[in-house]
Amino acid sequence: MPPDFLTILFLAALLLTTLLRTGLALRQRNHVLAHRRAVPDQFAESIELTAHQRAADYAAAKVRLGIVETLVDAAWLLVLTVGGGIAAIDGRLLGLFGTGYLHDLALFGSIGLLGFIIALPSSLYRTFRLEAEFGFNKMTWSLWFADLLKGGALALLIGAPLLLAVLWLMQAMGSLWWLYVWLFWLSFNVLVLLLYPTVIAPLFNKFAPLEDAALKQRIEALLKRCGFAVSGLFVMDGSKRSAHGNAYFTGFGAARRIVFFDTLLDKLTPQEIEGVLAHELGHYHHRHVQKRIVLLAIISFGLLWGLGQVIDQAWFYEGLKVGAGGTAKGLLLFSLVLPVFAFPLSPIFSALSRHDEYQADAYAARQTAAGDLVSALVKLYRDNAATLTPDPLHSLFYDSHPPASLRVAHLRTLGG
């Protein structure tokens, strides 16, 4: 491929993706605000107008910030590529460290650190201004700094050895290096899934056994009814960071555990909590986690094969204006530009996710009263300020869960 053609192709893809993201955001904002004055009939008896308007304002505020982030991200990618940023940073690092693994780690670390610094104002604004304005942020500055230090330590202790292993495989395994990296990457992901509940998650949150005896008995009855075994029921102190509520499963096999945010337990009745949990059980019943792992394996296989085809091609580096090629630079560059070309595929993955949510809802309706899950969802929509009137096209690209009106209508056809 001629380098100039790749340059034009990349710039065109970046422009189109940025315009598409911005256009979808504006559609979302306009659609939500246009429906701000009245609660949809479906929710008129359960959600107050003030709550509906708060959700619309929250959605609009997130969209405004998202547009700024989209433009900043696009500008940063331009600076790194055709603007010569990667080439300049790489040249400076070669002067300091020469070639070798230390240079490679420094290159990834430098780009990562600069990206973090550029994104920091937006991140701080989101947490301490936007989320605080709508009553969700519970994060203190000391907790924010503690999370930052822990995250940085994990990046060094896990990320650096992982990157070194990948780079070694890329250089030592010949033309089929991408196959070995793929096998290693899958193994690493499975290991993280196994270690996350007991090793990683406790670094950031406290997990205590569920003490509510009546609720515990209800949940254990549901688990027995569904033929589902877990290693424990836990409550997580999510309220120290946010007022948003959630519940999730984590782990595999005998190590599976159920985790409730303390904020969720405070907001829902036992029957509603049972409905939410039955939905999560539906994901396991339909093996959605395993299917996602298989899908990840297929996609990562294709991407690594694709990287293997371009990493030794001079036009790949010349077309993106990053100087001479190299293993670390090729991996970095591929990971940076891939999202630009992959974004138009977002509706496919969002549709797969929404299909899984409908399946899990149907399973919950068979195991518990569908009305309890409907009641729980309505409370969560209200308390989390989730918009009831998303733009359909924006939802098509971004929403992993069905829009509120469609999801509730589906549950009510199942007996809710």
C-alpha positions as CSV (number, residue, x, y, z in Angstrom):
1,M,0.0,0.0,0.0
2,P,1.4,3.4,-0.9
3,P,2.2,5.4,2.3
4,D,0.3,8.5,1.0
5,F,-2.8,6.4,0.5
6,L,-2.7,5.2,4.1
7,T,-2.3,8.8,5.3
8,I,-5.4,9.9,3.4
9,L,-7.3,6.8,4.5
10,F,-6.4,7.3,8.2
11,L,-7.3,11.1,8.1
12,A,-10.6,10.4,6.4
13,A,-11.5,7.6,8.9
14,L,-10.5,9.8,11.8
15,L,-12.6,12.7,10.5
16,L,-15.6,10.5,9.7
17,T,-15.4,8.8,13.1
18,T,-15.1,12.1,15.0
19,L,-18.0,13.6,13.1
20,L,-20.1,10.5,13.7
21,R,-19.4,10.5,17.4
22,T,-20.1,14.2,17.7
23,G,-23.2,13.9,15.6
24,L,-24.6,11.1,17.6
25,A,-23.8,13.0,20.8
26,L,-25.7,16.1,19.5
27,R,-28.7,13.9,18.5
28,Q,-28.7,12.4,22.0
29,R,-28.7,15.8,23.7
30,N,-31.4,17.3,21.4
31,H,-33.6,14.2,21.7
32,V,-33.4,14.0,25.5
33,L,-34.0,17.7,26.0
34,A,-36.9,17.7,23.5
35,H,-38.6,15.1,25.7
36,R,-37.7,16.8,29.0
37,R,-41.0,18.5,29.7
38,A,-43.1,15.3,30.2
39,V,-42.5,11.9,31.7
40,P,-43.3,9.2,29.2
41,D,-46.7,7.7,29.7
42,Q,-45.2,4.3,30.5
43,F,-43.5,5.8,33.6
44,A,-45.9,8.6,34.5
45,E,-47.1,6.8,37.7
46,S,-43.7,5.8,39.0
47,I,-41.3,8.6,38.2
48,E,-41.8,12.2,39.1
49,L,-41.4,15.0,36.6
50,T,-38.5,16.5,38.6
51,A,-36.6,13.2,38.5
52,H,-37.2,12.9,34.8
53,Q,-35.9,16.4,34.2
54,R,-32.9,15.7,36.4
55,A,-32.1,12.7,34.3
56,A,-32.4,14.7,31.1
57,D,-30.1,17.4,32.4
58,Y,-27.6,14.7,33.6
59,A,-27.6,13.1,30.2
60,A,-27.1,16.4,28.4
61,A,-24.2,17.3,30.8
62,K,-22.5,14.0,30.1
63,V,-23.0,14.5,26.3
64,R,-21.4,18.0,26.5
65,L,-18.4,16.6,28.3
66,G,-18.3,13.6,25.9
67,I,-18.0,15.9,22.9
68,V,-15.1,17.7,24.4
69,E,-13.4,14.4,25.1
70,T,-14.0,13.1,21.6
71,L,-12.4,16.2,20.1
72,V,-9.4,16.1,22.5
73,D,-8.9,12.5,21.7
74,A,-8.9,13.1,18.0
75,A,-6.5,16.0,18.3
76,W,-4.2,13.9,20.5
77,L,-4.1,11.1,18.0
78,L,-3.3,13.5,15.2
79,V,-0.4,14.9,17.3
80,L,0.9,11.5,17.9
81,T,0.7,10.3,14.3
82,V,0.8,12.7,11.4
83,G,1.9,15.4,13.8
84,G,5.1,13.6,14.5
85,G,4.6,13.0,18.3
86,I,5.5,9.4,18.4
87,A,8.5,9.9,16.1
88,A,9.8,12.7,18.4
89,I,9.3,10.8,21.6
90,D,10.8,7.7,20.1
91,G,13.8,9.6,18.9
92,R,14.4,11.1,22.4
93,L,14.1,7.7,24.1
94,L,16.5,6.1,21.6
95,G,19.0,8.8,22.6
96,L,18.5,8.0,26.3
97,F,18.2,4.2,26.3
98,G,19.2,3.0,22.9
99,T,17.3,0.0,21.5
100,G,16.0,-2.8,23.7
101,Y,13.3,-3.6,26.1
102,L,14.0,-0.6,28.4
103,H,13.3,1.7,25.4
104,D,10.2,-0.2,24.5
105,L,8.8,0.1,28.0
106,A,9.7,3.7,28.2
107,L,7.9,4.3,24.8
108,F,4.6,2.8,26.1
109,G,5.0,4.4,29.5
110,S,5.6,7.9,28.0
111,I,2.6,7.7,25.6
112,G,0.5,6.3,28.4
113,L,1.5,9.0,30.9
114,L,1.0,11.9,28.4
115,G,-2.4,10.5,27.5
116,F,-3.3,10.3,31.2
117,I,-2.2,13.9,31.8
118,I,-4.2,15.1,28.8
119,A,-7.3,13.2,29.9
120,L,-6.9,14.3,33.6
121,P,-8.9,17.6,33.5
122,S,-11.8,15.9,31.9
123,S,-11.7,13.0,34.4
124,L,-11.5,15.4,37.4
125,Y,-14.3,17.5,36.0
126,R,-16.5,14.4,35.5
127,T,-15.9,13.2,39.1
128,F,-15.7,16.3,41.2
129,R,-18.0,18.6,39.2
130,L,-20.5,16.8,37.0
131,E,-21.1,13.8,39.2
132,A,-21.1,16.0,42.3
133,E,-23.6,18.4,40.8
134,F,-26.1,15.6,40.3
135,G,-25.5,14.2,43.8
136,F,-23.6,11.0,42.7
137,N,-20.0,11.6,43.6
138,K,-18.8,10.4,47.0
139,M,-15.1,10.4,46.1
140,T,-12.8,12.4,48.3
141,W,-9.5,13.8,47.2
142,S,-7.6,11.5,49.5
143,L,-9.5,8.5,48.0
144,W,-8.9,9.7,44.5
145,F,-5.1,9.9,45.2
146,A,-5.1,6.5,46.8
147,D,-6.9,5.0,43.8
148,L,-4.4,6.7,41.5
149,L,-1.4,5.3,43.4
150,K,-2.9,1.8,43.5
151,G,-3.7,1.9,39.8
152,G,-0.2,3.1,39.0
153,A,1.3,0.3,41.1
154,L,-0.8,-2.3,39.4
155,A,0.2,-1.0,36.0
156,L,3.8,-1.4,36.9
157,L,3.5,-4.7,38.7
158,I,1.2,-6.3,36.1
159,G,1.3,-4.2,33.0
160,A,5.1,-4.0,32.6
161,P,5.7,-7.7,32.9
162,L,2.8,-8.4,30.6
163,L,4.1,-6.0,28.0
164,L,7.6,-7.5,28.3
165,A,6.2,-11.0,27.7
166,V,4.3,-9.9,24.7
167,L,7.3,-8.1,23.2
168,W,9.5,-11.1,23.8
169,L,7.1,-13.4,22.1
170,M,6.8,-11.0,19.1
171,Q,10.6,-11.0,18.7
172,A,11.4,-14.7,19.5
173,M,8.6,-16.7,17.9
174,G,9.2,-16.0,14.2
175,S,6.5,-15.3,11.7
176,L,3.8,-17.0,13.8
177,W,4.5,-14.8,16.9
178,W,0.9,-13.5,16.7
179,L,-0.4,-17.0,17.4
180,Y,1.7,-17.3,20.5
181,V,0.8,-13.8,21.7
182,W,-2.9,-14.7,21.2
183,L,-2.6,-17.9,23.3
184,F,-0.7,-15.9,26.0
185,W,-3.3,-13.1,26.0
186,L,-6.2,-15.5,26.4
187,S,-4.5,-17.2,29.3
188,F,-3.7,-13.9,30.9
189,N,-7.4,-12.8,30.6
190,V,-8.6,-16.0,32.2
191,L,-6.1,-15.6,35.0
192,V,-7.3,-12.1,35.7
193,L,-10.9,-13.3,35.8
194,L,-9.9,-15.8,38.4
195,L,-7.8,-13.5,40.5
196,Y,-9.9,-10.3,40.3
197,P,-12.5,-11.2,43.0
198,T,-10.0,-12.1,45.8
199,V,-6.8,-10.3,44.8
200,I,-7.5,-7.2,42.7
201,A,-10.9,-5.9,43.8
202,P,-10.1,-5.9,47.5
203,L,-7.4,-3.4,46.8
204,F,-10.0,-0.8,46.0
205,N,-13.1,-1.8,48.0
206,K,-14.1,-3.6,51.1
207,F,-16.2,-6.7,50.8
208,A,-18.2,-8.0,53.8
209,P,-20.5,-11.0,54.0
210,L,-24.1,-10.3,53.6
211,E,-25.5,-10.0,57.1
212,D,-29.3,-9.6,56.4
213,A,-30.5,-13.0,57.4
214,A,-33.9,-12.7,55.7
215,L,-32.5,-11.4,52.5
216,K,-29.7,-14.1,52.6
217,Q,-32.3,-16.8,53.0
218,R,-34.4,-15.4,50.1
219,I,-31.3,-15.3,47.9
220,E,-30.1,-18.8,48.9
221,A,-33.6,-20.1,48.0
222,L,-33.4,-18.5,44.6
223,L,-29.9,-20.0,44.0
224,K,-31.2,-23.5,45.0
225,R,-34.2,-23.1,42.7
226,C,-31.9,-22.2,39.8
227,G,-29.3,-24.9,40.6
228,F,-26.6,-22.3,41.1
229,A,-23.8,-22.6,43.6
230,V,-21.6,-19.7,44.9
231,S,-18.8,-19.4,47.3
232,G,-20.4,-16.4,49.1
233,L,-22.7,-13.4,49.2
234,F,-20.9,-10.1,49.7
235,V,-21.6,-6.4,50.1
236,M,-19.2,-3.9,48.6
237,D,-18.8,-0.4,49.9
238,G,-19.6,1.3,46.6
239,S,-21.1,4.3,48.5
240,K,-17.6,5.6,49.3
241,R,-17.1,6.5,45.6
242,S,-20.6,6.9,44.1
243,A,-24.3,6.9,44.8
244,H,-24.9,4.7,41.8
245,G,-26.1,1.1,42.7
246,N,-25.3,-2.2,41.1
247,A,-24.9,-5.9,41.6
248,Y,-22.7,-8.5,39.8
249,F,-21.3,-12.0,39.7
250,T,-17.6,-12.6,39.6
251,G,-15.3,-15.6,39.4
252,F,-15.6,-19.1,38.0
253,G,-16.7,-22.5,39.2
254,A,-16.6,-23.0,43.0
255,A,-15.0,-19.5,43.3
256,R,-18.1,-17.7,42.0
257,R,-19.4,-15.0,44.3
258,I,-22.3,-12.5,44.3
259,V,-21.5,-8.9,45.1
260,F,-24.1,-6.2,46.0
261,F,-23.3,-2.5,46.1
262,D,-24.4,-1.3,49.5
263,T,-26.2,1.5,47.7
264,L,-28.3,-1.1,45.9
265,L,-29.3,-2.8,49.1
266,D,-30.4,0.6,50.5
267,K,-32.6,1.4,47.5
268,L,-34.4,-1.8,46.7
269,T,-36.8,-4.1,48.6
270,P,-35.9,-7.8,49.1
271,Q,-38.3,-8.8,46.3
272,E,-36.7,-6.3,43.9
273,I,-33.2,-7.5,44.9
274,E,-34.2,-11.0,44.1
275,G,-35.5,-9.9,40.7
276,V,-32.1,-8.1,39.9
277,L,-30.2,-11.2,41.1
278,A,-32.4,-13.5,38.9
279,H,-31.5,-11.4,35.9
280,E,-27.8,-11.8,36.7
281,L,-28.3,-15.6,37.1
282,G,-29.9,-15.4,33.6
283,H,-26.6,-14.4,32.2
284,Y,-24.9,-17.4,33.7
285,H,-27.8,-19.7,32.7
286,H,-27.4,-18.7,29.0
287,R,-23.6,-18.8,29.3
288,H,-23.2,-15.2,28.2
289,V,-19.8,-14.9,30.0
290,Q,-18.4,-17.9,28.2
291,K,-19.8,-16.7,24.9
292,R,-18.1,-13.3,25.4
293,I,-14.8,-15.0,26.1
294,V,-15.2,-17.0,22.8
295,L,-16.1,-13.8,21.0
296,L,-13.1,-12.0,22.5
297,A,-10.9,-14.9,21.4
298,I,-12.1,-14.7,17.8
299,I,-11.7,-11.0,17.6
300,S,-8.3,-10.9,19.2
301,F,-7.2,-13.7,16.9
302,G,-8.2,-11.7,13.9
303,L,-6.6,-8.5,15.2
304,L,-3.3,-10.1,16.1
305,W,-3.2,-11.8,12.7
306,G,-3.8,-8.4,11.1
307,L,-1.1,-6.8,13.2
308,G,1.2,-9.6,12.0
309,Q,0.5,-8.6,8.4
310,V,1.4,-4.9,8.8
311,I,4.0,-4.7,11.5
312,D,7.0,-5.3,9.1
313,Q,5.6,-3.1,6.3
314,A,7.4,0.2,5.9
315,W,4.2,1.9,4.5
316,F,2.5,1.3,7.8
317,Y,4.9,3.6,9.6
318,E,5.5,6.0,6.8
319,G,1.8,6.5,6.1
320,L,1.2,7.4,9.8
321,K,4.3,9.5,10.0
322,V,5.9,7.8,13.0
323,G,9.4,7.2,11.6
324,A,11.2,3.9,11.4
325,G,9.3,0.7,12.2
326,G,9.8,-1.6,15.2
327,T,8.1,-4.2,17.3
328,A,7.0,-2.0,20.2
329,K,6.2,1.0,17.9
330,G,4.1,-1.3,15.7
331,L,2.1,-2.7,18.6
332,L,1.6,0.8,20.0
333,L,0.6,2.3,16.7
334,F,-1.9,-0.5,15.9
335,S,-3.6,-0.1,19.2
336,L,-3.9,3.6,18.8
337,V,-5.4,3.7,15.3
338,L,-7.6,0.6,15.5
339,P,-10.5,2.3,17.3
340,V,-10.8,4.8,14.5
341,F,-11.6,2.1,12.0
342,A,-13.5,-0.1,14.4
343,F,-16.1,2.4,15.7
344,P,-18.6,1.9,12.8
345,L,-18.9,-1.7,14.0
346,S,-20.2,-0.6,17.4
347,P,-23.9,-1.3,16.6
348,I,-23.1,-5.0,16.1
349,F,-21.6,-5.5,19.6
350,S,-24.2,-3.3,21.2
351,A,-26.9,-5.4,19.6
352,L,-25.3,-8.6,20.8
353,S,-25.2,-7.2,24.4
354,R,-28.9,-6.0,24.3
355,H,-29.9,-9.5,23.0
356,D,-28.2,-11.0,26.1
357,E,-30.0,-8.6,28.4
358,Y,-33.4,-9.5,26.9
359,Q,-32.5,-13.2,27.5
360,A,-31.5,-12.6,31.1
361,D,-34.7,-10.6,31.7
362,A,-36.8,-13.5,30.3
363,Y,-35.0,-15.9,32.6
364,A,-35.6,-13.7,35.6
365,A,-39.3,-13.5,34.7
366,R,-39.4,-17.3,34.9
367,Q,-37.7,-17.6,38.2
368,T,-39.3,-14.6,40.0
369,A,-42.2,-12.1,39.5
370,A,-41.4,-10.0,36.5
371,G,-43.1,-7.1,38.2
372,D,-40.4,-7.1,40.9
373,L,-37.7,-6.7,38.3
374,V,-39.7,-3.9,36.6
375,S,-40.1,-2.1,39.9
376,A,-36.3,-2.5,40.6
377,L,-35.4,-1.2,37.2
378,V,-37.7,1.8,37.5
379,K,-36.1,2.7,40.9
380,L,-32.6,2.3,39.4
381,Y,-33.5,4.5,36.4
382,R,-34.8,7.1,38.7
383,D,-32.1,7.0,41.3
384,N,-29.3,6.7,38.8
385,A,-30.8,9.5,36.7
386,A,-30.9,7.3,33.6
387,T,-32.7,8.9,30.7
388,L,-36.0,7.4,29.8
389,T,-35.9,8.9,26.3
390,P,-32.6,8.2,24.6
391,D,-32.1,8.9,20.9
392,P,-32.6,5.7,19.0
393,L,-29.6,6.1,16.7
394,H,-27.3,7.0,19.7
395,S,-28.7,4.0,21.6
396,L,-28.0,1.8,18.6
397,F,-24.3,2.6,18.8
398,Y,-23.7,3.0,22.5
399,D,-26.3,1.2,24.7
400,S,-25.3,-2.2,26.0
401,H,-28.8,-2.4,27.6
402,P,-32.1,-2.0,25.9
403,P,-33.7,1.5,26.3
404,A,-35.9,1.8,29.4
405,S,-39.2,1.8,27.6
406,L,-38.4,-1.2,25.4
407,R,-37.0,-3.2,28.3
408,V,-39.9,-2.5,30.6
409,A,-42.4,-3.2,27.9
410,H,-40.7,-6.6,27.2
411,L,-40.8,-7.6,30.8
412,R,-44.5,-6.7,31.1
413,T,-45.3,-9.0,28.2
414,L,-43.6,-11.7,30.3
415,G,-45.9,-11.1,33.3
416,G,-44.7,-7.8,34.8
